[in-house]
Amino acid sequence: MLDDVCALIRENERFVVTTHLRPDGDALGSQVGLGLFLEALGKDVLMLNSDSPPYNLDWLPGSEEVEVFDASLHQHGAIAEADVAFVLDTNDEERLGHVGSMVRKSGATKVLVDHHLDPERWFDLFFVRDSAAATGELVYEIIEQIDPSRINERIATAVYTAIMTDTGSFRYSSVTPRIHRIIADLLERGEIEPAPIHEQLFDRKSMPGLRLLGRMLNRIRLCYDGQLAYSVVTQRMVEDTGASWDDKDGFVNYVLSVEGVKAALLFSEANEGAKISFRSEVDVRVDEWARSFGGGGHKNASGAYVKRPSFEEAIEDVIDAADRYIEFDDPHPTGDGLTPEDESYLQTLMEAKSDQ
Ligand SMILES: [Mn+2]
């Protein structure tokens, strides 16, 4: 697999590198890291996406080279003439937007570099490992095998960003000593520092986004004896605060951070039903639960889009199914009065009302 990918890179000249819609840090970092590396080897490279980079990644050096698909002659030509097309961080044609069908139909050798389960079968070559912490880890392995001395400041920053964002700043269960050795190598060879990268990514929040966060925090509910928490982002909340839907990225982690909570959900109001983020602590799985509602993802981080006549029905159905997929501990024996969980539950209910 890795050997085959490296042989393809050595033997070919024209490359297209693409990634998924609404690219996140791993998607864009992996794409730019691999794209710049190929350029450093003297290859002809087109980095092409259906979506432009989100505002929290627009600073990433090299991202200005990523073209947004516009159906131009030059882009059609580059795809038609490409020897190799790399698809990164998604294994699903639809998640590539308009670029997907063009790449799939092209005569290029199609290579999937990814860490998600159940890839579609239309690729010619698979460099896939679902235990990889990030697609960026796999990109590093390609670079490492071919010529790690090419790692410069821009390549290091891109691959660092990929791995850091997909590991929740190096804290998920996917983080191994090997990941830290990779990061050490990137810091050394690229002569980069972590602090400015973290500042660019995490310390540029907008006021409307923070107000939306406040509303969301007010609406956290606990159930299953305080072991499951959920909250909502509604159309109305987004409009009232002047935030954008992108601002809710990462909100679900606050819901999971409540003490005693094993699994957390964030429901975002959609036209028919809800978009749902599932998160869980290390020894609890949410992927099967998400899959049972037509979604998917990783063990501790999944998503689904549940269609129902109303937002509330979607919430109810998903919450009701929780104990089929999660083993909750027996409820603590309760004495007189409310448990702390009940009290905070009532508190949030009251606050939510007065906050309407
Ligand atoms: Mn990823």
Residues whose N, C-alpha, C, O or C-beta is under 5 A from the ligand:
A	BS01	MN	D26 D89 A134 T135 D166
